[in-house]
Amino acid sequence: MGLFDSIRGEFIDIVEWLDDSRDTIVWRFPRHDNEIKMGAKLVVRESQVAVFVNEGNIADVFPPGTHTLVTRNMPVLSTLKGWKYGFDSPFKAEVYFVATRQFTDMKWGTRNPVLVRDPEFGMVRLRAFGGYAARVVDAASLIRELAGTDPQFRTEEVEEYLRQQIVGRLGSALGTAAGSTPILDLAANQHVIGERLANVLSNDLADVGIQIPRFIIENVSLPPEVEEAVDKRSQMAIVGDLDQYGRFQTANAIEDAARNPGGGAGEGLGLGMGFAAGQQMAANLGAQAAQPPQGRHAQPPQAPQAPQGQAGPPPLPQQAQWYLGVDGQRVGPLDEASLADRVGEGTLTPETLVWRTGMEQWTAAREVPETARLFGAVPPPLPPA
């Protein structure tokens, strides 16, 4: 390298930044003690701004475009350098490129649950997570308040600060929303809550030059015990009538046990058989209670009923069963044909006490319509020869 090449290397002709990363917010141009030549080209691409800093003071800010660095388009730097008479000479200044595009891969989440008051469940702890986009709208404020002299200020360095701001505002936003909207309906209002939080956070971060153009709530989760209660309530709503559902489940268990008598479904079969046995016992007790008492007011037992679940057609309707009180003894049961025979034999007379199911007490045969007509229908005994 010749002498003139070495001299030319000490002056910078082009100042630009080709961003090859996706997470760099501020990048400082590497001057390395070289001086920027007056008249050099400054290339600021779209989604960038360039900030000149002289001896710790923020000077000029250049928007996107190609700029020729001369004293007339660097008014602040010219004043700081004292170029009052247009003295064009190389100068030393730090140049920071600031990305103004949206950084969309930002995530947030609540490390600790947020306590809110719900009109239906009372005090409930909520957790939430989602994503958001951040953008620099005031490069000078960002460098002054957050980036400082960092040669490469990345999103990871500001992400924790933004997360704290989000969580601090999230509690009040969810609390306000839950106060007017049940927690179970928050999913339908997540978009509205996200837009509201984006505006609030942008106002809070205006001092550091950051805006939140988009805020997304992906999920708001309830505590496990509340989720179990919601699931049970949903199941009850689907089942409907619990009494009918219980009978339906019992019938299914009996059917499964019948198909697999040696398996675990035998317990269900035992339950069904126990239920049927209980019904049969209740029927037997009712039949015993219907028997007549001994003596004058005794009542005869009812005919045995067919067991429940018996296969085949139902039994034929039975005739009324009658009982007679003869010489202090209960005779029966007798059907009407047998009563007619007893009249013919003289065993059943108009004064004989009779009883059947439905009668309150023993009554003389002449006072009971069914037996009184038997005395006129049976011929008297033949006269002696």
Secondary structure, DSSP 8 states (H G I E B T S, - for coil): --HHHHHHHTEEEEE------SSEEEEE---TT-EEEEEEEEEE-TTEEEEEEETTEEEEEE-SEEEE--GGG-HHHHHHHT-TT-----B--EEEEEE-S-EEEEEEE-SS-EEEEETTTEEEEEEEEEEEEEEES-HHHHIIIIITT-SEEEHHHHHHHHHHHHHHHHHHHHHHHHHHS-GGGGGGGHHHHHHHHHHHHHHHTGGGTEEEEEEEEEEEE--HHHHHHHHHHHHHHHH--HHHHHHHHHHHHHHHHHH-TTSTTHHHHHHHHHHHHHHHHHHHHHHHHTS--SSTT----------TT--SS--------EEEEETTEEEEEE-HHHHHHHHHHTSS-TTSEEEETT-SS-EEGGGSHHHHHHHHHS-------
